[in-house]
Amino acid sequence: MTTHDVTLVVLDMAGTTVADDGLVELAFDAAARSQGVEPGSPEHAGMLAHVRATMGESKISVFRHLFGDEDRARAANLAFEAGYENLVDQGRCEALPGAAEAIAELRGHGRKVVLTTGFSRTTQDRILAALGWQSLADLTLCPADAGRGRPYPDMVLTALLRTRTDSVRQIAVAGDTGYDMLTGTRAGAAVVAGVLTGAHDEARLRADGATHVLGSIAELPAVLRG
């Protein structure tokens, strides 16, 4: 199959279609404080390095790794969500240039578009509402909708099932992190596109399986037109 055959496009949100602008790290500070870890401390620095390395992963999974205990992980996750949603409510959430137009173009050519995230459904819905994107895509998915978050293929495969797409080879996946690339390759997507508007650089994206590396999501419609 060629890029012309792609009928389903699965797009990440923060860092890919939505500007992150450090919001994840600010929300992580709130999560860390909730567990007695102060920003600026050596412990915080080590945790922040892990957060940066695992950008794109389901946030509850990240906190399970960092805090070990399930109760602490859930408390940290709630603090993270509250912190992130507060930043969104302050008007700190913006679409990346050309993202909405790219999604509209993809759908205009008959492709289904699904927006995915490592955040909870509550946080995802808050972002969509802030941007006025509730009807922009055909479907939106978070880890709880699929079973497991990135780097597992669950969200991409759930998108395939929900949109009644015939084959994994008709899927394009795009994101800004290595975990997005792993998700796409593990799902068998024909196109796994990394974008340079978010967390990870070209070397990391290529190492984790990117078939294409783009300056931004605005370039994706042209790639799929071939």
N, C-alpha and C positions, 0 to 999 in steps of 0.2 A: 504494500500500500504506500501511497505518497501522501504528502501534506494535504493534497486536494481531498483525500478521503476522510479527513478528520470531520466528525460530526458532533463531537462532545469536547468542550474545552473546560477544564477544571482549573480555577484560578485561586491562588492564595489571596488573603486580604492584606494584613499589615506588612508593609515593605514591598508589596507587589502592586496592588491596586489602591491601597490606602497608605498615606504617608505615616511612618512610625514616629520620626522626629524625637526619638528618645523616650517615648511614652512607656514602652515596656520596661525600660530600666527604672524610670521614676516609679512606676507601679510596683516593681520588684522591691524598691527601697521600703515602701509601705508594708509589703509582705514580710520582709526581713525584720523590720522593727517590731512587727506583731509577734515575732518569735524571739525577741531580745537580741537581735543582731543589728548593731548600729552601723549605718553607712560610714565609711572611712576606716573601719576596723579591719585587721587582717582577715578575719573570718568572712566578713562581707565581701572583701576583694576576691577571695577564692570562690565564693558562691556566685558573684557577678560574672566571673570568667566562665563558669559552667553555664550560666544563663545565656551568655553571648554565644558560646559554642553550640548550644542546643536550640537556638532560635528556630521556631517553626514546630517544635515538639509540643504536644499537649501540656499545658501548664501544670495540671495536677501531677503529671508524670515527673516533671522537673522538680516539683516540691517534694514528691515522695523520695526522689534521689537525694535531695539536699538535706531533708530533715529526718528521713528514715521512718519515723513514727507516723502512722496514718492520721491520727488526730491532729498532730502538728501540721502535716501536709495540707489537710483540709482547711485548717484555720488560716494558714498562709495563703492558700488559694483564694479563700473568701476575701482576705485583706487585699490581695492583688487585684481581684475583680472590682472591689469597691474603689481602690485607688485609680484603676484604669478608667472606670466609668465616670469618676469625678473629673478626670482630665478631659474626657469626651464632653461632659456637661459644661465644662469651661470653654468649649469651642476650640479645643486643641486637636480636633480630628479633621483631617482634610483628605480629599481624594488626590491621588498622584496625577500630574498633568497627563491628559489623554486617556486616562483609564476608563472613564464612563463612555467616552466616544469609541474606544476600542471594543468594549463589550457590546455596545449598540451595533457596531459594524459587524462583529462576529455573528450576532443574532440576526442581523439583516441579511446575511448570506445563508441563513437556514441552520446555523449551528446552535446547539444547546450550550448554555453557559452556566456553570455551577461555581458559586463562591464558597470557599472553605476556610477554616480557621483552626488554630490550636486553642482558642479561647472557649469559654463556656457559651451556651446559647444566649444567656442573659446579656453577656458582654457583646457578643456578635450582633444581637438585635439592637443594642444601644448604638453601636457604630452605624449600622444600616439606617437607623432612624435619623441619626445626626446628619448623615449625608443625603438623606432622601432617596436611598437606594433600595427600599423595600421591594420594588417591582423591577429593579434593573436587570437581575439575572433570572434564569428559569427556576433556580433552586439554590438554597443556601444550606450548608452542612457544617456541623461542629463535631468534635470527637464523640460526644454522647449519642449522636444520631447514627453513628456507624459502628461503634464497638470500641475501636482503638484509634488514637490519633496518629500523627506522623511519628516515626518514619514508616509505619505500617501502611499497607495499601488500602485499608478499609474505606476511607472516605472516597477515594477515587472509584473503587468498585461499587460502593453504595450509589455514587452518582450515576454509574453505568446502569445499575439496576433500576433506579428511580426514573431515569430518562428513557429506559427501554432501548439503550444503545446496543447494537448487534455484536460488537467485538471490541476487545481492549485495543486493537490496532486502529480503531477509529477515534482514539482519545488523544488529546494534547493536554499536558499538565504544565503549568507555569508557576514559578515562585522565586523567592529571593534567597532561599536557604538550602543548604545541603540536604536537610531533611525533606524539603519539597522534592528535590531531585531523587532521593531514595524512594520516596512514596511513588513517584511516577514510574521509575524503573521497575520497582517491585510489582506494580499493577500491570505492567506490560504495555504502557502507553507508547504510541508510535513517535510522539514528539514530547520531549521533556526539556522545557525551556527555562533557563535561569535568567533572571533580570538583575541588573546592577544598581537597583534603587533601594536596596535594603541591607540585610545583615551580613551577607557573605560575598567574598570576592570571586573572580572568575576561576581561580585555581581550585577553590573549595567546591564550586558548582560543578566544574568539569570532573573533579575527582569522585563526586557522588553520582555521576551519570548523566549530566546535561548533554543533550544532543545539539542544543543551540544556546548561546549566551547573547542576550539582547541588552541594549542600553536601558530600555524600559518596556513596559507592557504595551505601549503604543505601537511598537514594532511588530507585535505578534500577528495581527491580521494579514500583513503583507507576507510574512513567512508562510502562513497557511494558504495563501493564494498561490504560493509557489513562484 
